[in-house]
Amino acid sequence: MERYDVAIVGGGPAGAAAAWQAVQSGARVVVLDKAEFPRDKPCGDGLTARAVSLIQKMGLANEVDTFHRVNRATIFSPNRLELSFPSRPGMPNHGYCAARRELDTLLLKNAQSAGAEVRQPTEVSGPIVDGDGRVTGLTIKGGERVFADAVIAADGAYSPVKRGLGLTSRYNGYSAIAIRTEMQANRPDSDSLDIHLKLAFQGDQLPGYGWVFPMGGGRLNIGLGYVNSYKRWHQINVTQLLGEFLATLPPEWELPSVDELRKAKAVQAWRLPMGFTAWPPWRPGVVFAGDALGAARPASGAGISKALQSGLAAGECVIAALTNGGPDDFTNYEQRITSTWGREYRNGRLFHRLAGIPAVANTGRRVLNGVSHPKVRAHLPWSA
């Protein structure tokens, strides 16, 4: 039986960022993850400028610069719309594409180098709760118990900590379904994140988009995602939809078929919670970050920057609360999340509902098809 100041479940971007932030104060921190890193993670693998700035903040500016750089986004709706990353104070005007097996390992090793203890593979089965209802630690599969003054749950969409506490949220229904594959293509490396908005199912314009992201070395991450506010989303065969999307891409790229990719086990689908599926984002003794929080951006599904941002905030706010008031009240974290994202996510949840109506989605795509004003372009989700 061991005791820490902070125990973090999950070594992905949110957990690694939280650990890095918490150890800056000298806290004793442990990170527990069921996987052995490096490990793959289904994702679009795109890093926005904001994500890059947060990674730079953690002292990894040189390391992130080794990934494949992208300088713009290209929207096909179906007209072609070029978007440069906007110039913002203290933030780069470019992004990167980085395989999660490399990015997540980099971030977790950085937290370890800063002073966090990392235990992998170590699977957490649930929280330890005292008689007053406060989370005081974690139970590891096999029976071992780890105690901590505070727990940060960065344990993904199917968070065992959240499940163990039986938590619900009025935002639980907000999510997206995504699928992606990675392959070699007969195409020169590009510096653009390509977004394809004309995505349809049985004649309905879907509330989602397809993407083609360059990974460097002639490799592409190709995928699509759509939100579950579309009433017939259960009827969609997502693998078939991916195959139809691949068929719309230039034949000279010589892409393999979706059946070939499936046989090679190169196709992965996942559910992406968004819009705060754990709210409030804390309970006595525990705070939630990343996918366990449902931190993905409702308008675009962008998750890495939000995972990093929520993890850094969790690490800072937990230490501040432990220093000044104890583990029973993490209202400071709720206030931070609300002030940073509250309005954006309220608007995003409204967008999520409206975009599920095919007529609205189709009208929105047509409007975007004619967008030319640079100020409007700068506020599109893919330029953030």
N, C-alpha and C positions, 0 to 999 in steps of 0.2 A: 504494500500500500504506500503510494507516494503522494505528496502534496505539492501543488504549484500555485503561483499567483494566478496564472491564466492557462487554461487548457483549451486547445483549439481543435475542433473536429473538421478534418478536410484540409488537404495540402494544395488545393488548386489556387488560382489567383487570389480569391478572397481570403482564404486561410493563410496563405503565405504573406500577403500584404499585412494582414492583421498581426501576424507573428512578428514581422519585421518592425512594425510600428510599436508594438507593446514592449519589445526588448530594448527600444531606445531609452526607456526610463529605468532600465536595470531590472525589470521584472523577470521572474523565473517563469519561462513559457515552454509548454510542450505542444507539439503538433502531432496529431494522430491521423493516419490515413490508411485505408484498407488496401491500397495498391502499393506496388513497388515501383518507384520512379526510376527511369522515365516510363511513362505509360501514355497511351493515346487517349484522346477525348474527342467525341464528335462535336464539331464546331466549324464555323465558316473560316476561322483562322485569320480574320482581318483585325488589325489593330488600328483604331482611329487615332487621330492626333492627340485626343485627350488621354487615351490609354497609354500612348508613348510618353506623354508628359509625366504621368504617374509612375511609370517604370523608371524614367530618368530621375525622378525624385528619390527613388530607392537606391540610387547610386549605380544604375545599370545603363547609363547612356551609351557607353562604348559597346556593351554586349548587345543591346537591342539594335544597334546600328549594323550588326552582322546579318540581320534578317533581310528579306527582299523588300526594298523600299517602294512605296506607291505614293504618287504625288497628286492624284485626282480620282474622282469617281465619274464613270460614264453611265448615264441613265438611258435605257432603251424603253420607250413607252408608246408606240414603237419608234418614234422619232428619236434621234440621238441628241443627248443633252450633256455637255461637258461641265463638270463641277471641280474647281480647284479647292483644295482644303483652305479654309479661310485663315487669314493671318490674325492671331489673337495674342495679346501680351502674355509672355511667359510660356507660350505653347508652340510646339513645332508646326510647320505648315505642311506636314507630310505624315503618312502612316507607314505601316509595314504589314506584310503577311508572314505569319510565324506558325509553324506546326505546333500544336499544343504539347506534344511529347517533348519538344525542345523548350518552349516558353515556360511551361509549368515547372519543369525541372530546374531551369534557370532561377525562377522566382523562389522555389522552395530551398534551393541551395543557398540563395542569398539570405533568406531568413535564418538558416542554420549557421551561416558564417557570422551573422550579426549576434548570435548567441542563443537562438531558440534550439531546444532539443527536438529532434524529429524522430518519430517512431513509425517505421513502415516495414512490412505491411502489418498494420494493427487495426482491426475492424472494431468500431464502436457499435455496441448493440442498443444502447439507450442511455438516458440520463439517470443520475442518482438524485433523488428529491428527498429533502428532510421533512420533518413533521409539519413545518410551517409552509410547505409548498415551494421552498427555494431550491433551485438546482445547485448542488454542492460538488458535483463531479460527474464522472462517466464510468459506465460499465463496459469493459472490453469483452468481446466474444471469447468465451472460455472461462469467464468469471472474475478476472482481475478487475480491480477498481482503482481509478485514478481520481484523486480529490483536488479541487482547485477553488480559489476564492471566487473566480468567475469563469464561465464557459462561453466561448464564441462558437456558435454552430455555423460552420461554413461547409456543411456536409451535403450540399446538392439538392436537386429537385425532390428527391425522395428521402429527405433528411430524417435519419433515425431519431435524432433528438426531438424534432418537431412531432414525429409520430408518437414517440414515447410520452410526450406531454399531452397528446390528444388535442393539439391546437387547431383552431379554425380561424378563418379570416373572411371578412365580407368581400374580399377581393380574390378568393380562391379560384373562381371560374375563369380568370384571365390567363390564357396560355397560348402558345403557338406550337405547331408541329413542324419539325424540320427534318430534312434528310440531306446527306451530302456524300460525295465520293471524291477520291483524289486519284489523279491519273497523269500519265505522260501525254503530251499533245504535240502535234506538228505545227507549232506556232511560236514565233519569237516571244521572249519574255516581255511583258508589258509593265507599265507603271500605273495601271488603272484598276480600280475596283469596279467591275462591270455589274450593273444592276438591271435586270429585265423585269419590267412591270406587267407585261402582257402574259398573265398566267391564268388559264381558264380550266374549268371543270364542267363538262356537259353544257357548254355555252355560257356559263356564269363566270364573270370576272371575279377571280379569287382575291380576298384581302391578304395579299402576300406578294412575294417576288422571288425570282430566281437570281442566282449570282454566279459569276465566274471570277475567281480570285487567283492571281498569279503567285505561285510559291517560289519561283526562281528555278533555274535549271530545267526549264521546259515543262514543269509540273503545274497542274491546275487543281484548285479546289472548286468543285462545281456542286451546287446544291440549290434547294428551294425551301421556303417556309411559308406558312399561312396561319392566320389566327383562328381560334375555334369559335369565334362569333358567327362564322358562316354556318347557317343552320344545317347544311348537308355535309359537314366536314367528316362525319363518321363514315360516309359512303365512299370517300376518296381512297383509292389504292395509291398510297404515296410513292411506292416504288414505280408503279406504272406512270404516275405523273412525272417522276424524275426522268423516266425513259422518253416521254413525250417532249420534255424540255430539252434533253440532250439532242433529240432529233432536229430541233430548230436551230442548232448552232452550226457554224460553217462546216461543210463536209470536208474541206481541205485540211481541217485540223486532225482528221483521221482518229476521231475519238472511238473508244470501244463502246459496245452496246451495254445497256444496263444489265442484261443477262450475263455478259462476260464479266462485268464488274462484280455482280453478285457471286458468281462462282469463285472469284478471286477474294471474296470477303472484303471488298473495298467499299461497300455501301453501308452506311450507318444512319439510323433515324433516332430521334429523341424528342422529348417533350420539354418545352422551355416555359417555365412559369414566369409571369411578368406582372408588374403593377403592384407589388407588395403582397404576396400570398402569406406572409406572416406579419400581422399587424394587430396591435402595436409590435414594433420590431424587437421587443425584449420582454422577458418575464424576470422575476427575481432570480438573480444568479446567472442569467443567460441572455445573450443577444444573438441576433441572426444576421447573416451577411451572405452576399452572392445569391446563388440560386435558392438557397434555403430561405432567404428573405423574399425571393421573387423580384430580384433587383433588375432584371433585364428591361430595357427600354420598351415601353408598350408600342411606340410608333414604328420601330425598326427591328426590335429583337436584339439589338446590340447588347452583348452581355459582358465582355471582358473588361471594358472601361468601368462599367458599373460594379462589377465584382471587385476590382481593384479599389475603387472609390469607397465602396461600403466597407471593405476590409480595413483600409487605412482609418476610416472614421471609427469603426468598431474598436480597433486596437487602441486608439487615442482616448476615446470616450470611456472605455472600460477602466483604463488605468486612472483616468481623472476621477471617476466615480469611486473606485476603491480607495484612492488617496484621501478623498474628501468626505465621503458619506457611507461607503460600504456597498455591498453587492445587492442590496434589496431594491435599489432604485436606479435604473439606467435611463431616466427620462432625458438626460443630456443627449443620448444617442438618438432617441426619437426626435428631439428638437433639431438635431443636426440633419437628419434625413429629411424631415419636413421642410426645413428652410432651404435645403439644397435642391430637392427634387419634387416637393409637394405640388406645385402648380403644374410642372411638366407632366407628372404622372396622372394628375386629375384629367388634364387634357388628353393624355395618351389613352386612358381608359375609355373616355368618350369616343376617341378615334377608333379604338378597338371595336366598340359596339357598332358604330356607324359603318365602318369598313366592311363588316360582315354582311351588309345588304348589297347584293350584286349591282343594283342600279346606282347606288352611291359610289361603290368601288369603281365602276366603269366611268362615271362622271369625273371622279377624282383623277383617274388616269388620263382622261382626255384633257382636263385642265392642266395637269402637269406636263402633258405633251406639248403645250404651247408656252410654258414658262420661259422667259428670257431675262427678266429683271435680275441683276446680280445680287441685290439684297434679299430677294426671295430665295434665290439659289443657295445663298449662304446659310439659310435656316432649314434647308432640307435635311432629313435625318442622316443621310449618308455623308454629309459634309461635317458632321459633328465629331 
